[in-house]
């Protein structure tokens, strides 16, 4: 297959990286470049490669044997498995350069010398006064020295600000004609993140959260501002608490309240529990009362108890509900598999705190019954319940004893308050930095 000496980075993203023995090492997720003196082409340092374990590592360009249309081959199968961490002076092409707002100087020759008759000098502002250009893609090209440099940018004329700004056609411009793209300009708040959000569209929330942590802080915030409320809420729930609060507290207050409303109440309570009480109350006051009420109840419980771990929105049904209706609730794609494994049967009201708790039905039991059967006929009244003050150790023993992944939390008066799911328990039991770990975890530098 023919080797390429130039390629656009967006087309490289997702290509497999192959070792000399033909083994699939991982997938390209980005390209790392370093900016140089004014108008000098940025140098490509290497590739960000995602391993099957989801760890992202750095592969220097000197280890790249060939860039092919369908894969990238390495010279050596020996790679450094240290986690990728961007260093000062380094920039991710897709993570930072793409979507940047730049100017194009049509009077500048590709040698960097102003053409005869040019109205401005090399250091003047944008020469197309009514136009703003958004970087769509970046081309890298291999030199005779084997070094790779940024050669051209695909840019789009854009008038107006924000995601609704009018967009023009894409043109390809040599690097020498680009104005306003340097270390000081990259990642400034005016740079959009629409292309990056589009690239994340098909990823699971946990994978987007993982990718966000690789981005510069300003860029991460721009992505958060571009995502819709529901999508951002799902992604925030997969981030460590300190990074959740960093994003939420830097959004506009009303937008942050909307995102908190879209989060699961237990995750929203965990996030607000990390904030000073005054700040948390400010968000709660802006939330709709129907959304803030369960969050306020959860905040009354200690984080290390069943009450602090539970969600107030498991599957709760009345005794007259049919098996067919119960299974329809279990099919809700917004529920985790753990929460979908049990339905809880109560006297009205069915919103927490409910009427008298009657028992539960496992999804396996529902599958064995006729669709027209009422859940009251299959309810298990023998299963023990958790109390909101039970410790994490007690909750762990409960799951181990009864081989469950979800358990009811009931108060002293017999009202169902919510349910603890095993995923929330594991999140609490694992070290705070568990998201940074994988099978090859190592906290030393990458190279």
N, C-alpha and C positions, 0 to 999 in steps of 0.2 A: 504494500500500500504506500502511496506517495507521501513523503514527508512534507510538512508545511513549514515555511519560514516566516509566516505571519498568520495571525488569527485574531478574531474578535473575542473578547473575554466571555461575553454572554453565551457564545456558542461553545466555549470550552467547558462552561459550568455543567456539571453532571456527567462529563465523559469519564470512563473508567481509567484508572492509572494501573498500568501493567508492569510487573517486574520482569527482569531478563529471562526468567524461567516460565513466563506466561501466566503467573499467578495474578489474580485480581486483587490489588492492594486496597483500593478504595475509589472514591469519586472526587473529582475536582469541585470545590465549593467557591473558590475565589482565587485571586491573584494578588500578590503583595508587591507594591512598587514603592520606590523612594523618590521624592521630589528632589530636583537639583537646582542649580542656579537658574536665574530667569531665562525662559525660553529654551533651556536645554531639556532634551527629552528625558522624562523620568526613566529610571532603570528598573527593570523587573528583577526582584530578588528571588521569588519562588512562588510555589503553589500552596494553597491551603487545601489539604486533602482530608476528606472525612473517611475514617476507617469503618468497617462493619460494626464496631462497638459504639459508633457515634462520636468517638473522640476525633477532634480535628488536630492535625499535625502540620508541620511546615516541611516542605520538600524543596530544597534549593534548586534553582534553574540549572545549575551545573550538573545536577544528577539526572536531568532530562535528556534522554538519548534522541527522542524523536516525538514531534507533535504530529499526529495523524488525524484524518477526518473523524475517526470513530473512537480513538483512544490516545493516551499519552504513554509512551514507553520510557522506562527508567534504565539508566546505565547499570545500576547496582540494586540488588534486592535489599541491601542493608539501609534501613532508614531509622531516623531518630523518632522514637515514639513519645517524646515529651509533648505535652499539650501545647498547641499554638497560642502564643500571646503576642499581640502586636507591640512593637517597641516604638519609642519616640522617633519621629521622622519616617515611619512606615505607614502606608495607607493601603487599605483594601480597595480594589477597583470596584467591585460590585457593592461593597459595604460602605464606601465613602465617596468615590469619584462619580459613579453613575448617579444621575439626578441633580448633580451640581449645576449651578447657574453660572454661565460663563459668557464672555464676549468673543466675537470673531473679528479680527482686523483684516479685511480683504486687501488692504494695501501693503500688508507685510509679506515679503517673499518668504519662501520656505527656507532660505538661508538665514532668516532672522534680521535682514537688512531692509529698511523701508524702501519700497519701490519708488522710482522717480515720479515726482508729482504728488506724492502722498501728502495729505493735509495734516497729518499728525505724526508725532515721533513715536518711538517704540514704547515709551512710558505713558502715552495718553490713555484716556478712558475709552470705553467702547466706541467704535467708529460707526456702529449702526444704532443711532440714538433711540429709535422706537422699538428695538427688538431685544429680547432676552433669549438666550440660548440655553437649552437644557441638555446635558450630556445623556445620551441614550446608550452608548456603548463605547468601548475603548479597544483599539487595535494595538497589539504588540507585535514586534517584528525582530527576528534574529539578525544580528550583524555578523560580519566576517570574523569578528573576534569571538564569536559564539555567545556574546552578551545579547540579552533581549532588552529592547527599549520600547517605550510607548511611541508609536509612530503617528497614528491618526485618531481622531475622535469622531464618532457619529453624533451629531447634534441636531436638535430640533428647534426651530424658531418658536418662541412662546411669548405671547403678550398677555399681560395680566398676571395676578398673583394667585396662589392657592391652586388646589386640584382642578378647579373649573376654568383655569386660564386657557385661552385659545391656543391651540397647537398648530404649528405649521409642518411642512414636509421635512423629512430627515435629509441632512446633507453630510458629506464626509469632509472633514477639515484636517489639514496637517497640523501637528502640534505647534509649530512655529507661529501659527496665526491665532492661537488661543490666548485670550486675556482673562485674568482673574481666577486662575486655578493654581493655587500654591498652598503651602502648609497653613498659612493664615486664613485662607478662604474656605478650604475644604471643611465641610461639616458645620458651617455657620447656619444659624436658624432659618435663613431664607431658602436653604436648599431643600427641595422636596424629597419624598421617599416613595412616590407612587410606583416606580419600577420595582423597587425592592419588595413592596407589599404584594405586587402582582406575582413576583417570584415565589413568595411564601404561600400563595393562595391554596395550593394543593397539599401543603404540609400539615401534619398533626400539630395541635397547639404546643405539645411538649417539644417537638422539633423546632418550631419557630422560636420558642423561648430559648432553646439552646443556641440557635443562630443569633438571636438578639444579644446574647451575652458576649458575642465576639465583636460587636460593633462599638465604635467610639460612643461616648456618653451622649453627645449632642445628636448623633445620627440615630441612636436608639430611641431618643425622645421624639424625633421627627416621625419615625415609624409608628410609634404609639399614637401620635396625634393623627396619623393618616388612617389607621385601622378603625373599623366601625366598633361600636360599643360592645356588641356580643363577642366579636372576635378578640378584641383586646382583653375582655374579661376572662375568656378561656385561656389566653396566653399568660396573663398575670398569675393565674392560679398555678402555673407550672414553674414560676420563678421563685427564688429564695425570698424570704420576707423583706430583707433590706432592699432588694432590687425592686420589689413590688412598691414599697413605700416611696422609693426614689422617683419612680415614674408617676404614681398617683399624685404625690404632693407637688409635682411640677406641671400637672395639667391645670387647665382652668377649673375653678371650684365646681361649677355646674357640670362640666364634662366629667370630672372625677366622680361626682355623685351619680351620674348616669351609668358610669362603668361599674361602680360599686353595686348599684341596683341589679346589673346584669350578672354579677358574680353569684356563686352559690353562697347562701347566708353564712355558712360556717367559714368559708374562705374569706369573705368580706369581714367577718368578725375577727379572724386571725390577723388580717392586715391592719384593721383599725386598732387592734390591741397593741400593735407595735408603735402607735403614734401617741404623742402626749394627749391626755384626756381632753384638753380644750380643742385641739385640732380634730380629734375623732368626733367630738360633738358637733363641730361645724359641718362636717360631711353628713352626719346623721340627720341634721336639721334640714339639709337640702334634699335628702332622699325622700321618696314617696313614703308616707306612713306605713303602707302595706308591706313595703320592702324593708324599712328600717326597724319595724317592730320585732321580727324574729332575730335580727342582728343584735338589737339591744338586749334581748333575753339571753342570747349566747354569751354576751360580754359580761353577764353577771356570774358566770361559772369560771372556776379556775381552769387555766389552759391544760393542766395536768390531770384532768378528771374526764369521766365519760361525758359530762355536760359540756365541757370545753371542746371535746373531739366530735361531738355529734352534729349531724345535719338535721334541721327541723322539717325537712321536706322529703322523707322516704315515701314509699307507696302506702297510702293509708286508705282503707276501704270500709264501707259499712257492711254488716252481716248479710244484707240482702243482695250484695253485688254477685253477679254470676261469674263462674270460672272464665268464660269467654271474655268478659269485661276486665277481669283481673289480668289475664294474659296480655290483653291489649295495653294495659298500663306497663307491664313488664317489657314490652317491645319498644318503649320510648327510647329513642337513640340518645337523648340527653342524659339518661341515667347511666351511671357506671355499672358494670356487671355485678359488683358487690351489692349495690342498692337494689338492683333488679332481681336479686336472688330470693328476697323475702317480701311478702306483703303483710301488712299489719291490719288487724281487724278491730274496730272500735265502735262504741256507740257514738252517735252524733254529739258534738260537731266533729268533723274529720280533720279540721285544721288544728295544728298543735298550738297550745296544749289541748288534747282531744277530750272527748267523753271517756267513759270507762274503757280501759284496754281489755280486750277479750282474748287475744292470742295472735298467732301468726300462721301463715301458710307458706311453705317452701315452694319455689317454682316447680320443682320435680313433682310435688304432690298435685299441683294444678294440672300438670301435663297428663296425669293418670286419670283425671276425672272427666265426666261428660261436660261439654261447654255450658249446658243449661243448669248445672249444679250450682247451688249458692255456696259461697265461701264459708258461710257459717257451718256447713255440714262437714268441712274438711279442716277446720281450724285446730291448731295444736295449742292446747291450753297448758301443757306440761312444761314447756320450755321456760327456764328461769329468765329473769329480766335484769338489766343493769339499772343501777341508781345513778342519778346525775353526779353524785359526790364520789362514786367509785374511782379508785386510782387507775392509772395506766396499767399497772401490774394486774389489777383485778380484771380489766377489760381483756388483757392478753390471755389470762387464764381462762376466761369465758370462751373466747374463740377456740382455744386449744381443746378445752373440755368437750365442747359440743360440735366441733368440726364445722364451724360457721365462718362466713366472711362478712356478716352483718348481724347486728344485735339491737333489740329494742331498749330504749332508755325510758323508764317509767318512774314517776314521782311517788311519794308516800300515799297520795290519795288515789292512785291507780290511773292517772292520766298519762297517756303517751306523750313524751316531750320531743322525741326524735329517735334517730338511730345512729349508731357508730358503724362505719364501714371500715373494712380492713385496710384500705388504701390510706385513709386518714390516720389510722393507728400506726402504720408503717412509717408514714411521713414524720410522725412524732418520735418514733423509736430510733430512726436512723440518725446519724450525725448531721449537724446543720449543713455541712458542705457535701452531702451525699450526691448532689447533682453534678459536682465537679469530679466525681470518681467514676472509674470504669476498671476493667480487668488489668489495665496497664498503668494505673494511677501513679504519678510521680510529680512532685511539686518543684522540681528543679527547672532551670532554664531550658529552652527548647534546643539551643544549638550553641 
